[in-house]
Amino acid sequence: MYRCASSLAALAICAAASICAPAQAQVQRNFPATALRGVLMVTQSPDVTLNGQAARMAPGARMRGDTNLLLQPASVTGQKLLVHYTVDPQGLLMDVWVLNPVEAAKKPWPVNMKEAMTWSFDPAAQIWTKQ
């Protein structure tokens, strides 16, 4: 009796998760004010090019796809990706988010620290304003 009830509960949870799964693709991601925009290409992880310059992913770096799921760098080797990214104090890439079309359309977005320090960021609206 209990085994059947727990099986039904597990089935209900799986069904609910599959119904909600398509909504995950439309999740609103909030990027930190330290996130910059760039074009990233994984050459041979952890080595990448960022805006055409050699760069490196930090140990423990996270890369998320356009649906916010974790992405293995090896799965996108050789592809040019429009991303938002953060760097650690040593200048290594720490967090990388591959942008979906809605996020990519939000302009302007700073591409270097100089722009980020002189522009104004609204974290609620996820919009940068040039000053």
N, CA, C and O atoms as a GROMACS GRO file, in nm:
protein
  524
    1MET      N    1   0.082  -0.119   0.000
    1MET     CA    2   0.000   0.000   0.000
    1MET      C    3   0.086   0.126   0.000
    1MET      O    4   0.065   0.216  -0.080
    2TYR      N    5   0.185   0.130   0.092
    2TYR     CA    6   0.271   0.248   0.099
    2TYR      C    7   0.359   0.259  -0.026
    2TYR      O    8   0.385   0.369  -0.075
    3ARG      N    9   0.402   0.144  -0.076
    3ARG     CA   10   0.486   0.144  -0.195
    3ARG      C   11   0.409   0.202  -0.313
    3ARG      O   12   0.465   0.278  -0.392
    4CYS      N   13   0.283   0.168  -0.325
    4CYS     CA   14   0.200   0.218  -0.434
    4CYS      C   15   0.178   0.368  -0.420
    4CYS      O   16   0.182   0.442  -0.518
    5ALA      N   17   0.153   0.413  -0.296
    5ALA     CA   18   0.131   0.556  -0.272
    5ALA      C   19   0.256   0.636  -0.303
    5ALA      O   20   0.248   0.744  -0.363
    6SER      N   21   0.373   0.585  -0.263
    6SER     CA   22   0.496   0.659  -0.292
    6SER      C   23   0.527   0.659  -0.441
    6SER      O   24   0.582   0.756  -0.493
    7SER      N   25   0.490   0.550  -0.510
    7SER     CA   26   0.510   0.547  -0.655
    7SER      C   27   0.421   0.648  -0.725
    7SER      O   28   0.463   0.714  -0.820
    8LEU      N   29   0.296   0.660  -0.678
    8LEU     CA   30   0.205   0.758  -0.735
    8LEU      C   31   0.254   0.900  -0.709
    8LEU      O   32   0.241   0.987  -0.796
    9ALA      N   33   0.309   0.924  -0.591
    9ALA     CA   34   0.362   1.057  -0.559
    9ALA      C   35   0.480   1.089  -0.650
    9ALA      O   36   0.492   1.201  -0.700
   10ALA      N   37   0.568   0.992  -0.670
   10ALA     CA   38   0.684   1.014  -0.757
   10ALA      C   39   0.639   1.040  -0.900
   10ALA      O   40   0.696   1.125  -0.969
   11LEU      N   41   0.537   0.968  -0.945
   11LEU     CA   42   0.484   0.987  -1.079
   11LEU      C   43   0.424   1.127  -1.094
   11LEU      O   44   0.441   1.192  -1.197
   12ALA      N   45   0.353   1.173  -0.992
   12ALA     CA   46   0.293   1.306  -0.995
   12ALA      C   47   0.400   1.414  -1.001
   12ALA      O   48   0.385   1.514  -1.072
   13ILE      N   49   0.509   1.396  -0.927
   13ILE     CA   50   0.619   1.494  -0.928
   13ILE      C   51   0.684   1.498  -1.066
   13ILE      O   52   0.712   1.606  -1.119
   14CYS      N   53   0.707   1.382  -1.126
   14CYS     CA   54   0.766   1.377  -1.260
   14CYS      C   55   0.675   1.444  -1.363
   14CYS      O   56   0.722   1.516  -1.451
   15ALA      N   57   0.545   1.419  -1.352
   15ALA     CA   58   0.450   1.479  -1.446
   15ALA      C   59   0.450   1.631  -1.432
   15ALA      O   60   0.448   1.704  -1.531
   16ALA      N   61   0.450   1.678  -1.307
   16ALA     CA   62   0.451   1.823  -1.284
   16ALA      C   63   0.579   1.885  -1.338
   16ALA      O   64   0.576   1.994  -1.395
   17ALA      N   65   0.691   1.817  -1.321
   17ALA     CA   66   0.819   1.870  -1.371
   17ALA      C   67   0.819   1.877  -1.523
   17ALA      O   68   0.873   1.972  -1.580
   18SER      N   69   0.761   1.779  -1.589
   18SER     CA   70   0.760   1.782  -1.735
   18SER      C   71   0.666   1.888  -1.789
   18SER      O   72   0.690   1.943  -1.897
   19ILE      N   73   0.560   1.918  -1.716
   19ILE     CA   74   0.469   2.024  -1.759
   19ILE      C   75   0.535   2.160  -1.745
   19ILE      O   76   0.515   2.248  -1.828
   20CYS      N   77   0.615   2.177  -1.639
   20CYS     CA   78   0.680   2.305  -1.612
   20CYS      C   79   0.808   2.325  -1.691
   20CYS      O   80   0.858   2.437  -1.700
   21ALA      N   81   0.863   2.218  -1.749
   21ALA     CA   82   0.992   2.228  -1.817
   21ALA      C   83   0.996   2.333  -1.927
   21ALA      O   84   1.095   2.406  -1.935
   22PRO      N   85   0.894   2.347  -2.014
   22PRO     CA   86   0.901   2.448  -2.118
   22PRO      C   87   0.910   2.590  -2.063
   22PRO      O   88   0.968   2.677  -2.127
   23ALA      N   89   0.854   2.614  -1.946
   23ALA     CA   90   0.860   2.748  -1.887
   23ALA      C   91   1.003   2.785  -1.848
   23ALA      O   92   1.038   2.902  -1.843
   24GLN      N   93   1.085   2.684  -1.821
   24GLN     CA   94   1.222   2.712  -1.781
   24GLN      C   95   1.299   2.783  -1.892
   24GLN      O   96   1.388   2.863  -1.864
   25ALA      N   97   1.268   2.755  -2.016
   25ALA     CA   98   1.337   2.817  -2.128
   25ALA      C   99   1.309   2.967  -2.134
   25ALA      O  100   1.384   3.041  -2.198
   26GLN      N  101   1.203   3.012  -2.068
   26GLN     CA  102   1.166   3.152  -2.073
   26GLN      C  103   1.201   3.225  -1.943
   26GLN      O  104   1.151   3.335  -1.920
   27VAL      N  105   1.284   3.166  -1.860
   27VAL     CA  106   1.319   3.225  -1.732
   27VAL      C  107   1.392   3.358  -1.751
   27VAL      O  108   1.477   3.371  -1.840
   28GLN      N  109   1.359   3.454  -1.668
   28GLN     CA  110   1.427   3.585  -1.671
   28GLN      C  111   1.554   3.574  -1.586
   28GLN      O  112   1.546   3.553  -1.465
   29ARG      N  113   1.668   3.587  -1.648
   29ARG     CA  114   1.793   3.581  -1.574
   29ARG      C  115   1.834   3.721  -1.533
   29ARG      O  116   1.821   3.816  -1.611
   30ASN      N  117   1.882   3.734  -1.412
   30ASN     CA  118   1.932   3.862  -1.364
   30ASN      C  119   2.084   3.854  -1.360
   30ASN      O  120   2.142   3.774  -1.286
   31PHE      N  121   2.147   3.939  -1.439
   31PHE     CA  122   2.292   3.941  -1.446
   31PHE      C  123   2.346   4.043  -1.348
   31PHE      O  124   2.282   4.145  -1.323
   32PRO      N  125   2.463   4.016  -1.290
   32PRO     CA  126   2.522   4.114  -1.198
   32PRO      C  127   2.573   4.236  -1.274
   32PRO      O  128   2.597   4.230  -1.395
   33ALA      N  129   2.590   4.345  -1.202
   33ALA     CA  130   2.640   4.469  -1.262
   33ALA      C  131   2.783   4.452  -1.313
   33ALA      O  132   2.830   4.532  -1.393
   34THR      N  133   2.852   4.349  -1.267
   34THR     CA  134   2.990   4.325  -1.310
   34THR      C  135   2.997   4.243  -1.440
   34THR      O  136   3.106   4.219  -1.491
   35ALA      N  137   2.882   4.201  -1.491
   35ALA     CA  138   2.880   4.120  -1.614
   35ALA      C  139   2.903   4.207  -1.736
   35ALA      O  140   2.837   4.310  -1.755
   36LEU      N  141   2.997   4.166  -1.818
   36LEU     CA  142   3.027   4.235  -1.944
   36LEU      C  143   2.978   4.149  -2.059
   36LEU      O  144   2.954   4.030  -2.042
   37ARG      N  145   2.963   4.209  -2.176
   37ARG     CA  146   2.919   4.136  -2.295
   37ARG      C  147   3.038   4.113  -2.386
   37ARG      O  148   3.126   4.198  -2.399
   38GLY      N  149   3.040   3.997  -2.449
   38GLY     CA  150   3.148   3.968  -2.542
   38GLY      C  151   3.114   3.849  -2.631
   38GLY      O  152   3.010   3.786  -2.618
   39VAL      N  153   3.205   3.822  -2.722
   39VAL     CA  154   3.194   3.706  -2.810
   39VAL      C  155   3.300   3.606  -2.765
   39VAL      O  156   3.419   3.636  -2.764
   40LEU      N  157   3.253   3.488  -2.727
   40LEU     CA  158   3.340   3.385  -2.671
   40LEU      C  159   3.346   3.267  -2.766
   40LEU      O  160   3.246   3.229  -2.826
   41MET      N  161   3.466   3.210  -2.778
   41MET     CA  162   3.481   3.086  -2.852
   41MET      C  163   3.574   2.996  -2.770
   41MET      O  164   3.687   3.033  -2.740
   42VAL      N  165   3.524   2.877  -2.736
   42VAL     CA  166   3.606   2.780  -2.664
   42VAL      C  167   3.699   2.717  -2.767
   42VAL      O  168   3.653   2.661  -2.867
   43THR      N  169   3.830   2.725  -2.742
   43THR     CA  170   3.926   2.662  -2.833
   43THR      C  171   3.961   2.523  -2.783
   43THR      O  172   3.939   2.425  -2.854
   44GLN      N  173   4.014   2.514  -2.664
   44GLN     CA  174   4.038   2.386  -2.598
   44GLN      C  175   4.032   2.415  -2.449
   44GLN      O  176   4.129   2.464  -2.390
   45SER      N  177   3.919   2.384  -2.389
   45SER     CA  178   3.892   2.420  -2.250
   45SER      C  179   4.010   2.381  -2.161
   45SER      O  180   4.060   2.268  -2.169
   46PRO      N  181   4.056   2.472  -2.076
   46PRO     CA  182   3.998   2.599  -2.034
   46PRO      C  183   4.040   2.719  -2.118
   46PRO      O  184   4.012   2.833  -2.081
   47ASP      N  185   4.107   2.696  -2.230
   47ASP     CA  186   4.148   2.808  -2.315
   47ASP      C  187   4.033   2.850  -2.406
   47ASP      O  188   3.965   2.766  -2.466
   48VAL      N  189   4.014   2.981  -2.416
   48VAL     CA  190   3.908   3.038  -2.498
   48VAL      C  191   3.960   3.164  -2.565
   48VAL      O  192   4.068   3.213  -2.531
   49THR      N  193   3.884   3.214  -2.659
   49THR     CA  194   3.909   3.349  -2.708
   49THR      C  195   3.787   3.432  -2.669
   49THR      O  196   3.673   3.388  -2.680
   50LEU      N  197   3.814   3.552  -2.623
   50LEU     CA  198   3.709   3.644  -2.581
   50LEU      C  199   3.732   3.773  -2.657
   50LEU      O  200   3.834   3.840  -2.639
   51ASN      N  201   3.636   3.809  -2.742
   51ASN     CA  202   3.649   3.927  -2.828
   51ASN      C  203   3.776   3.922  -2.910
   51ASN      O  204   3.842   4.023  -2.932
   52GLY      N  205   3.810   3.801  -2.956
   52GLY     CA  206   3.926   3.782  -3.042
   52GLY      C  207   4.059   3.774  -2.970
   52GLY      O  208   4.162   3.755  -3.034
   53GLN      N  209   4.060   3.787  -2.837
   53GLN     CA  210   4.183   3.781  -2.758
   53GLN      C  211   4.188   3.651  -2.678
   53GLN      O  212   4.084   3.601  -2.634
   54ALA      N  213   4.306   3.597  -2.659
   54ALA     CA  214   4.322   3.475  -2.580
   54ALA      C  215   4.280   3.502  -2.436
   54ALA      O  216   4.314   3.605  -2.379
   55ALA      N  217   4.206   3.408  -2.378
   55ALA     CA  218   4.162   3.417  -2.240
   55ALA      C  219   4.156   3.276  -2.183
   55ALA      O  220   4.180   3.178  -2.253
   56ARG      N  221   4.125   3.268  -2.055
   56ARG     CA  222   4.122   3.138  -1.989
   56ARG      C  223   4.008   3.133  -1.888
   56ARG      O  224   3.978   3.232  -1.820
   57MET      N  225   3.945   3.016  -1.878
   57MET     CA  226   3.840   2.995  -1.779
   57MET      C  227   3.905   2.962  -1.645
   57MET      O  228   4.005   2.889  -1.640
   58ALA      N  229   3.850   3.014  -1.538
   58ALA     CA  230   3.901   2.989  -1.403
   58ALA      C  231   3.866   2.847  -1.360
   58ALA      O  232   3.768   2.789  -1.409
   59PRO      N  233   3.945   2.790  -1.268
   59PRO     CA  234   3.903   2.662  -1.211
   59PRO      C  235   3.769   2.683  -1.140
   59PRO      O  236   3.753   2.779  -1.064
   60GLY      N  237   3.674   2.598  -1.164
   60GLY     CA  238   3.542   2.613  -1.103
   60GLY      C  239   3.450   2.707  -1.178
   60GLY      O  240   3.341   2.738  -1.129
   61ALA      N  241   3.491   2.753  -1.295
   61ALA     CA  242   3.408   2.844  -1.374
   61ALA      C  243   3.279   2.772  -1.414
   61ALA      O  244   3.277   2.651  -1.434
   62ARG      N  245   3.173   2.851  -1.426
   62ARG     CA  246   3.043   2.796  -1.469
   62ARG      C  247   3.002   2.859  -1.600
   62ARG      O  248   3.010   2.980  -1.618
   63MET      N  249   2.957   2.774  -1.691
   63MET     CA  250   2.904   2.821  -1.819
   63MET      C  251   2.759   2.774  -1.828
   63MET      O  252   2.729   2.656  -1.811
   64ARG      N  253   2.670   2.870  -1.855
   64ARG     CA  254   2.528   2.837  -1.866
   64ARG      C  255   2.481   2.868  -2.008
   64ARG      O  256   2.519   2.969  -2.067
   65GLY      N  257   2.398   2.778  -2.061
   65GLY     CA  258   2.344   2.795  -2.194
   65GLY      C  259   2.233   2.899  -2.196
   65GLY      O  260   2.204   2.962  -2.094
   66ASP      N  261   2.172   2.917  -2.312
   66ASP     CA  262   2.068   3.020  -2.326
   66ASP      C  263   1.939   2.986  -2.251
   66ASP      O  264   1.852   3.072  -2.238
   67THR      N  265   1.926   2.863  -2.202
   67THR     CA  266   1.811   2.826  -2.119
   67THR      C  267   1.849   2.819  -1.972
   67THR      O  268   1.770   2.773  -1.889
   68ASN      N  269   1.968   2.865  -1.938
   68ASN     CA  270   2.023   2.872  -1.803
   68ASN      C  271   2.068   2.738  -1.747
   68ASN      O  272   2.100   2.729  -1.629
   69LEU      N  273   2.070   2.633  -1.828
   69LEU     CA  274   2.122   2.505  -1.783
   69LEU      C  275   2.274   2.506  -1.795
   69LEU      O  276   2.329   2.572  -1.884
   70LEU      N  277   2.341   2.433  -1.706
   70LEU     CA  278   2.486   2.425  -1.714
   70LEU      C  279   2.527   2.367  -1.848
   70LEU      O  280   2.463   2.277  -1.902
   71LEU      N  281   2.635   2.420  -1.900
   71LEU     CA  282   2.682   2.384  -2.033
   71LEU      C  283   2.828   2.342  -2.020
   71LEU      O  284   2.908   2.413  -1.959
   72GLN      N  285   2.862   2.230  -2.077
   72GLN     CA  286   3.001   2.186  -2.077
   72GLN      C  287   3.076   2.259  -2.188
   72GLN      O  288   3.032   2.256  -2.304
   73PRO      N  289   3.187   2.325  -2.155
   73PRO     CA  290   3.261   2.400  -2.258
   73PRO      C  291   3.296   2.315  -2.380
   73PRO      O  292   3.295   2.366  -2.493
   74ALA      N  293   3.327   2.188  -2.360
   74ALA     CA  294   3.364   2.103  -2.474
   74ALA      C  295   3.250   2.087  -2.573
   74ALA      O  296   3.273   2.060  -2.691
   75SER      N  297   3.125   2.103  -2.527
   75SER     CA  298   3.011   2.085  -2.617
   75SER      C  299   2.993   2.201  -2.713
   75SER      O  300   2.916   2.190  -2.809
   76VAL      N  301   3.061   2.312  -2.691
   76VAL     CA  302   3.048   2.428  -2.779
   76VAL      C  303   3.183   2.470  -2.838
   76VAL      O  304   3.198   2.583  -2.886
   77THR      N  305   3.279   2.380  -2.836
   77THR     CA  306   3.412   2.410  -2.890
   77THR      C  307   3.401   2.454  -3.036
   77THR      O  308   3.335   2.389  -3.117
   78GLY      N  309   3.466   2.566  -3.067
   78GLY     CA  310   3.469   2.617  -3.204
   78GLY      C  311   3.351   2.705  -3.242
   78GLY      O  312   3.351   2.762  -3.351
   79GLN      N  313   3.251   2.719  -3.154
   79GLN     CA  314   3.134   2.803  -3.185
   79GLN      C  315   3.155   2.944  -3.129
   79GLN      O  316   3.203   2.960  -3.017
   80LYS      N  317   3.118   3.045  -3.207
   80LYS     CA  318   3.120   3.182  -3.157
   80LYS      C  319   2.988   3.208  -3.087
   80LYS      O  320   2.881   3.193  -3.145
   81LEU      N  321   2.997   3.248  -2.961
   81LEU     CA  322   2.879   3.266  -2.878
   81LEU      C  323   2.875   3.407  -2.822
   81LEU      O  324   2.976   3.457  -2.772
   82LEU      N  325   2.760   3.472  -2.829
   82LEU     CA  326   2.740   3.601  -2.764
   82LEU      C  327   2.709   3.572  -2.619
   82LEU      O  328   2.614   3.500  -2.588
   83VAL      N  329   2.789   3.629  -2.528
   83VAL     CA  330   2.778   3.595  -2.386
   83VAL      C  331   2.785   3.719  -2.298
   83VAL      O  332   2.829   3.826  -2.339
   84HIS      N  333   2.739   3.700  -2.176
   84HIS     CA  334   2.772   3.789  -2.065
   84HIS      C  335   2.869   3.709  -1.980
   84HIS      O  336   2.857   3.587  -1.969
   85TYR      N  337   2.965   3.776  -1.919
   85TYR     CA  338   3.065   3.704  -1.841
   85TYR      C  339   3.115   3.791  -1.726
   85TYR      O  340   3.106   3.913  -1.730
   86THR      N  341   3.168   3.724  -1.624
   86THR     CA  342   3.236   3.792  -1.515
   86THR      C  343   3.376   3.734  -1.506
   86THR      O  344   3.402   3.622  -1.552
   87VAL      N  345   3.466   3.811  -1.448
   87VAL     CA  346   3.604   3.766  -1.429
   87VAL      C  347   3.638   3.768  -1.281
   87VAL      O  348   3.583   3.847  -1.204
   88ASP      N  349   3.730   3.680  -1.242
   88ASP     CA  350   3.776   3.678  -1.103
   88ASP      C  351   3.890   3.780  -1.086
   88ASP      O  352   3.931   3.842  -1.184
   89PRO      N  353   3.941   3.798  -0.966
   89PRO     CA  354   4.047   3.899  -0.944
   89PRO      C  355   4.174   3.877  -1.027
   89PRO      O  356   4.249   3.972  -1.051
   90GLN      N  357   4.199   3.754  -1.071
   90GLN     CA  358   4.316   3.726  -1.154
   90GLN      C  359   4.289   3.748  -1.302
   90GLN      O  360   4.379   3.732  -1.384
   91GLY      N  361   4.167   3.786  -1.337
   91GLY     CA  362   4.133   3.811  -1.477
   91GLY      C  363   4.085   3.689  -1.553
   91GLY      O  364   4.070   3.694  -1.675
   92LEU      N  365   4.060   3.578  -1.481
   92LEU     CA  366   4.009   3.456  -1.545
   92LEU      C  367   3.857   3.460  -1.551
   92LEU      O  368   3.792   3.514  -1.462
   93LEU      N  369   3.801   3.402  -1.656
   93LEU     CA  370   3.654   3.397  -1.669
   93LEU      C  371   3.595   3.310  -1.560
   93LEU      O  372   3.638   3.196  -1.541
   94MET      N  373   3.498   3.362  -1.487
   94MET     CA  374   3.437   3.288  -1.377
   94MET      C  375   3.297   3.241  -1.411
   94MET      O  376   3.267   3.122  -1.400
   95ASP      N  377   3.211   3.331  -1.452
   95ASP     CA  378   3.073   3.297  -1.489
   95ASP      C  379   3.049   3.339  -1.633
   95ASP      O  380   3.084   3.451  -1.673
   96VAL      N  381   2.990   3.249  -1.711
   96VAL     CA  382   2.962   3.278  -1.851
   96VAL      C  383   2.816   3.237  -1.877
   96VAL      O  384   2.775   3.126  -1.845
   97TRP      N  385   2.740   3.329  -1.936
   97TRP     CA  386   2.602   3.302  -1.973
   97TRP      C  387   2.589   3.321  -2.124
   97TRP      O  388   2.612   3.430  -2.174
   98VAL      N  389   2.551   3.216  -2.196
   98VAL     CA  390   2.522   3.229  -2.339
   98VAL      C  391   2.386   3.299  -2.348
   98VAL      O  392   2.290   3.257  -2.284
   99LEU      N  393   2.380   3.405  -2.428
   99LEU     CA  394   2.259   3.486  -2.435
   99LEU      C  395   2.154   3.428  -2.528
   99LEU      O  396   2.186   3.374  -2.634
  100ASN      N  397   2.029   3.440  -2.486
  100ASN     CA  398   1.918   3.404  -2.575
  100ASN      C  399   1.881   3.531  -2.653
  100ASN      O  400   1.931   3.638  -2.619
  101PRO      N  401   1.796   3.523  -2.754
  101PRO     CA  402   1.766   3.641  -2.837
  101PRO      C  403   1.710   3.760  -2.758
  101PRO      O  404   1.742   3.875  -2.791
  102VAL      N  405   1.629   3.736  -2.657
  102VAL     CA  406   1.572   3.846  -2.578
  102VAL      C  407   1.683   3.919  -2.502
  102VAL      O  408   1.686   4.042  -2.499
  103GLU      N  409   1.774   3.844  -2.442
  103GLU     CA  410   1.886   3.904  -2.367
  103GLU      C  411   1.982   3.976  -2.462
  103GLU      O  412   2.032   4.084  -2.429
  104ALA      N  413   2.007   3.918  -2.577
  104ALA     CA  414   2.098   3.979  -2.673
  104ALA      C  415   2.045   4.111  -2.726
  104ALA      O  416   2.122   4.199  -2.765
  105ALA      N  417   1.913   4.126  -2.727
  105ALA     CA  418   1.851   4.248  -2.780
  105ALA      C  419   1.863   4.366  -2.683
  105ALA      O  420   1.842   4.480  -2.723
  106LYS      N  421   1.895   4.339  -2.556
  106LYS     CA  422   1.907   4.448  -2.459
  106LYS      C  423   2.037   4.522  -2.483
  106LYS      O  424   2.146   4.471  -2.456
  107LYS      N  425   2.023   4.643  -2.534
  107LYS     CA  426   2.140   4.725  -2.566
  107LYS      C  427   2.116   4.865  -2.512
  107LYS      O  428   2.001   4.908  -2.505
  108PRO      N  429   2.216   4.937  -2.476
  108PRO     CA  430   2.357   4.898  -2.475
  108PRO      C  431   2.389   4.809  -2.356
  108PRO      O  432   2.316   4.806  -2.257
  109TRP      N  433   2.501   4.736  -2.366
  109TRP     CA  434   2.556   4.658  -2.256
  109TRP      C  435   2.707   4.676  -2.263
  109TRP      O  436   2.765   4.663  -2.371
  110PRO      N  437   2.772   4.705  -2.152
  110PRO     CA  438   2.916   4.734  -2.157
  110PRO      C  439   2.999   4.613  -2.201
  110PRO      O  440   2.969   4.499  -2.168
  111VAL      N  441   3.103   4.643  -2.278
  111VAL     CA  442   3.193   4.538  -2.325
  111VAL      C  443   3.329   4.545  -2.256
  111VAL      O  444   3.414   4.459  -2.278
  112ASN      N  445   3.348   4.646  -2.173
  112ASN     CA  446   3.473   4.655  -2.096
  112ASN      C  447   3.445   4.726  -1.963
  112ASN      O  448   3.340   4.787  -1.945
  113MET      N  449   3.540   4.716  -1.871
  113MET     CA  450   3.522   4.773  -1.737
  113MET      C  451   3.510   4.925  -1.739
  113MET      O  452   3.440   4.982  -1.656
  114LYS      N  453   3.577   4.991  -1.833
  114LYS     CA  454   3.568   5.136  -1.841
  114LYS      C  455   3.423   5.179  -1.866
  114LYS      O  456   3.373   5.270  -1.800
  115GLU      N  457   3.357   5.112  -1.961
  115GLU     CA  458   3.217   5.144  -1.987
  115GLU      C  459   3.130   5.113  -1.866
  115GLU      O  460   3.044   5.193  -1.829
  116ALA      N  461   3.153   4.998  -1.802
  116ALA     CA  462   3.072   4.958  -1.687
  116ALA      C  463   3.086   5.058  -1.572
  116ALA      O  464   2.991   5.080  -1.497
  117MET      N  465   3.202   5.117  -1.557
  117MET     CA  466   3.224   5.212  -1.447
  117MET      C  467   3.166   5.349  -1.476
  117MET      O  468   3.141   5.426  -1.382
  118THR      N  469   3.143   5.382  -1.602
  118THR     CA  470   3.091   5.515  -1.634
  118THR      C  471   2.942   5.513  -1.669
  118THR      O  472   2.879   5.619  -1.673
  119TRP      N  473   2.885   5.396  -1.693
  119TRP     CA  474   2.743   5.387  -1.723
  119TRP      C  475   2.666   5.356  -1.596
  119TRP      O  476   2.725   5.323  -1.492
  120SER      N  477   2.534   5.366  -1.603
  120SER     CA  478   2.446   5.340  -1.489
  120SER      C  479   2.367   5.212  -1.516
  120SER      O  480   2.314   5.192  -1.625
  121PHE      N  481   2.358   5.125  -1.414
  121PHE     CA  482   2.290   4.996  -1.429
  121PHE      C  483   2.166   4.990  -1.341
  121PHE      O  484   2.172   5.023  -1.222
  122ASP      N  485   2.054   4.948  -1.398
  122ASP     CA  486   1.931   4.924  -1.324
  122ASP      C  487   1.916   4.772  -1.310
  122ASP      O  488   1.874   4.707  -1.406
  123PRO      N  489   1.948   4.715  -1.193
  123PRO     CA  490   1.945   4.569  -1.179
  123PRO      C  491   1.805   4.510  -1.192
  123PRO      O  492   1.792   4.396  -1.236
  124ALA      N  493   1.701   4.584  -1.154
  124ALA     CA  494   1.564   4.530  -1.164
  124ALA      C  495   1.522   4.516  -1.310
  124ALA      O  496   1.462   4.416  -1.348
  125ALA      N  497   1.552   4.617  -1.391
  125ALA     CA  498   1.513   4.615  -1.532
  125ALA      C  499   1.620   4.549  -1.620
  125ALA      O  500   1.594   4.519  -1.737
  126GLN      N  501   1.741   4.527  -1.564
  126GLN     CA  502   1.853   4.470  -1.639
  126GLN      C  503   1.885   4.556  -1.761
  126GLN      O  504   1.900   4.506  -1.872
  127ILE      N  505   1.895   4.689  -1.737
  127ILE     CA  506   1.922   4.785  -1.844
  127ILE      C  507   2.038   4.876  -1.804
  127ILE      O  508   2.045   4.923  -1.690
  128TRP      N  509   2.126   4.899  -1.898
  128TRP     CA  510   2.236   4.994  -1.880
  128TRP      C  511   2.198   5.125  -1.950
  128TRP      O  512   2.133   5.125  -2.054
  129THR      N  513   2.242   5.237  -1.890
  129THR     CA  514   2.220   5.368  -1.949
  129THR      C  515   2.354   5.438  -1.959
  129THR      O  516   2.428   5.448  -1.860
  130LYS      N  517   2.386   5.488  -2.078
  130LYS     CA  518   2.509   5.564  -2.095
  130LYS      C  519   2.491   5.701  -2.032
  130LYS      O  520   2.384   5.762  -2.042
  131GLN      N  521   2.596   5.748  -1.966
  131GLN     CA  522   2.587   5.881  -1.902
  131GLN      C  523   2.679   5.979  -1.970
  131GLN      O  524   2.686   6.095  -1.930
   0.00000   0.00000   0.00000
